[in-house]
């Protein structure tokens, strides 16, 4: 993957991580509780929230369920957290 592709992936994973963290905090959940609900390791959830991991669609769906929201809503939240300059270039 070229530098542009890696940068785009980083922007997307950062945005997804912020959306997950915000929803988790809104629900008053700890990272440990979210991880337990999603059947994931707490350190993995931490890495996802930091944008340090690129989770699979299956993992994102498990997190959405654990966050009590439809998958499309979580992805929409992540898209809304993209920097303004990247929204037009977000994958559709």
Secondary structure, DSSP 8 states (H G I E B T S, - for coil): --HHHHHHHHHHHHHHHHHHHHHHHHTT--HHHHHHHHT--HHHHHHHHHT-----HHHHHHHHHHTTS-HHHHHHHHHHTS-HHHHTTS--
